[in-house]
Amino acid sequence: MRMTQFLCFGATLLLFSLMQQTQAAATSSKNSNSPGIVAQIQPNPVGNQAPNPTTVKPQQQRQQQDPKCLQPLDPGPCRMSLDRFYYNKDTNSCQTFKFGGCRGNDNGWGFRETCEVA
């Protein structure tokens, strides 16, 4: 029994560490001043003329919500304290909460961007 508890605790710590590193990487890339609209260069098949830039807009938000977003906040019964995001249908926004590390429901996202896209 103790070996199982040790392995579960070690796996949980590993997942927590990986999630922290992933969130740090997402935060640093978010602060890199990446534009919302990107110019793509299309090749011009005629002679030596300059290529034609084309503006590409970000995808429009979907009209239908993901059913996961309609679930209530559920941090789960475990006692870890992982920063996660959930969609609050009352305020129509993604908000932070402390995830316990196990169970809960599907309305728990590791990144604000993932929550907002859903």
C-alpha positions in Angstrom: 0.0 0.0 0.0 2.8 2.4 0.9 4.6 1.8 -2.4 1.4 2.6 -4.3 1.0 5.9 -2.4 4.6 6.8 -3.1 4.2 6.1 -6.8 1.0 8.1 -7.0 2.6 11.0 -5.1 5.7 10.9 -7.4 3.5 10.9 -10.5 1.5 13.8 -9.2 4.6 15.8 -8.5 5.9 15.0 -12.0 2.7 16.2 -13.6 2.6 19.3 -11.4 6.2 20.1 -12.5 5.4 19.6 -16.2 2.3 21.7 -15.9 4.3 24.5 -14.2 6.9 24.4 -17.0 4.3 24.4 -19.7 2.5 27.4 -18.2 5.7 29.3 -17.9 6.5 28.6 -21.5 3.0 29.8 -22.5 3.3 32.9 -20.5 6.7 33.8 -22.0 5.4 33.2 -25.5 2.3 35.3 -24.7 4.5 38.2 -23.7 6.5 38.1 -27.0 4.3 40.7 -28.6 2.9 38.2 -31.1 0.3 40.0 -33.4 -3.3 39.0 -33.7 -3.2 39.5 -37.5 -0.4 37.9 -39.5 0.9 38.8 -42.9 1.7 35.8 -45.1 3.8 36.1 -48.2 2.4 34.5 -51.3 4.8 33.7 -54.1 4.4 35.7 -57.2 4.8 33.5 -60.3 5.5 36.5 -62.6 9.2 37.3 -63.2 11.2 39.1 -60.4 8.3 41.1 -59.0 8.0 41.4 -55.2 5.7 38.8 -53.5 2.2 39.8 -52.6 1.5 40.0 -48.9 -1.9 38.6 -47.8 -3.5 39.4 -44.5 -4.9 36.5 -42.5 -7.3 37.2 -39.6 -7.6 35.0 -36.6 -10.5 32.5 -36.6 -13.8 33.8 -35.5 -15.1 32.5 -32.2 -17.4 29.6 -32.5 -21.1 30.3 -32.0 -21.8 27.2 -29.9 -20.2 26.6 -26.6 -18.5 23.3 -25.7 -20.8 21.3 -23.4 -17.8 21.1 -20.9 -18.2 24.8 -20.3 -21.7 24.4 -18.9 -20.5 22.2 -16.1 -20.1 23.8 -12.6 -16.8 24.5 -11.0 -15.5 21.3 -9.4 -11.9 21.4 -7.9 -12.0 17.7 -7.0 -11.5 16.0 -3.6 -7.7 15.9 -3.6 -5.6 18.6 -1.8 -3.0 19.7 -4.3 -3.3 23.4 -5.3 -2.8 23.6 -9.1 -3.8 26.8 -10.9 -6.3 26.0 -13.5 -9.0 27.9 -15.5 -12.8 27.1 -15.7 -15.5 28.8 -17.8 -17.9 30.6 -15.6 -21.2 30.7 -17.5 -22.7 33.3 -15.2 -20.0 35.9 -16.0 -19.3 34.6 -19.5 -15.6 34.5 -18.9 -12.7 32.1 -17.9 -11.6 32.4 -14.3 -8.9 30.8 -12.2 -9.4 28.2 -9.5 -7.3 25.8 -7.5 -7.5 22.2 -8.8 -7.0 19.5 -6.2 -5.2 17.3 -8.6 -7.7 14.5 -9.1 -11.3 13.9 -10.4 -13.2 17.1 -10.8 -15.1 17.5 -14.1 -14.2 18.5 -17.6 -14.6 22.2 -17.0 -11.0 22.6 -16.0 -8.3 23.9 -18.3 -4.6 24.2 -17.9 -4.4 27.5 -19.9 -6.6 30.5 -20.2 -6.3 30.4 -24.0 -7.6 26.8 -24.1 -10.6 27.8 -21.9 -11.4 30.8 -24.1 -11.2 28.8 -27.3 -13.6 26.2 -25.9 
